[in-house]
Amino acid sequence: MAPIIVENEAEVKNFVQDTFEKITKRVSFANRWYEQSLYFQKLS
C-alpha cells in the first residue's frame, strides 16, 4: 500500500468522501447480487 500525500485538510475530506462513496456503491452492488442469487435459488 502506498502512502497518501495530501496538500491540505480539504483534500483529505474529499479523499475520504470519495472512498466512502465507492465502497458504499460496491457494498450495495454486492447486496443486490446476493439477494438476486437467493431469489433464483428459491425458484429452482
Summary of the structure (lengths in Angstrom):
residues: 44
radius of gyration: 17.3
end to end distance: 43.3
largest distance: 55.1
contacts: 72
relative contact order: 0.08
helix: 80%
strand: 0%
